[in-house]
Amino acid sequence: MAAKITKHMLLGDVAMQYPESGEIFFKYGLHCVGCHVAMFETIEQGALAHGLTQKDVDKLVQDLNDAISKTEKKK
């Protein structure tokens, strides 16, 4: 399965398109997905601004894709 979410996507867009992503963002300390900045900031920018490492960003993106994959399989 090709990744649907990339680190270059806007936080707000991902949160709106994939509601299940909220739990994953919170797990990584990104509680600002509803913030107005989330509409202009990529996943990578937001994560790095909150002190995550590039390795954390890669894991976050993988966890997001795993979560949406599980949701799609249930449909």
Secondary structure, DSSP 8 states (H G I E B T S, - for coil): ---S--TTSBHHHHHHH-TTHHHHHHHTT-TTTTSGGGGT-BHHHHHHHTT--HHHHHHHHHHHHHHHHHHHHH-
